[in-house]
Amino acid sequence: MATKAQVLKSKQSLVRPKYTTRVVRRCWRCGRRHGYMRDFDICRICFRELANNGELPGIRKASW
């Protein structure tokens, strides 16, 4: 889990990075930056937890 300082630093809109790829996108639940899914604005771990609990509409576990 990210520290509060890291989360606040990534949310600052006053300091714009020189390149857009330097923007640090973080999960809104845990603050994790790796494994981030832009479509849902959460990391892969939180995505799995929410999907298994049925809290993400339209998402269900695949079975074939």
N, C-alpha and C positions, 0 to 999 in steps of 0.2 A: 504494500500500500504506500502511496506517495505521501510525503510529508506535506503539511499545510502550506509551507513556504513554496514548495515546488508547484503545487496546484495554483496558488495565488499568482505566482510568477507567470505561469502559462496563460492565465486569464487576463493579464494586463493588456489592454488595447492601446495604451499610450506608447509602448515601445513596439514599433512595427519592425519585423525582421527585414533584412536587405533582400532576401529571396523568400518566395512563398513556401518553398519546401522546408524552411526552417521553422515553420509554425508547429508548435507542439500541441497536438490534439490529445486530450486525455478523456478517459472514461468519466462520466458524471457521477457514477456510483462509488468507484474505488480510487480513481485518480491514476490508474495504470495507463501508460502511454504505448506500450508494445501490444500488438494483437488488437489494435483499435479498428472498429468497423464504422465507417463514416455514415452508412445508411441508417444505423441505429444509434449512433453517438455513444456506444458503449464498447467495452473490450470483449474479447471472446469468452472469457470466463463468466462475466456477468450475463452475457448473451445466453450462454448455455443454462445458467441458473434460472433466468427469467423464462426461457423457452420451455424448460422442463416443468416449471410451475404453471405454465399456461398464461403468463402475464404479458406475452407479446402477441397481439392479435395477428392472425394469419400465418403464424409460424407453428409448425408441428414437427415432431421427430420423424425422419424418413424411415421407411421400412419397405423393403422390396425382396 
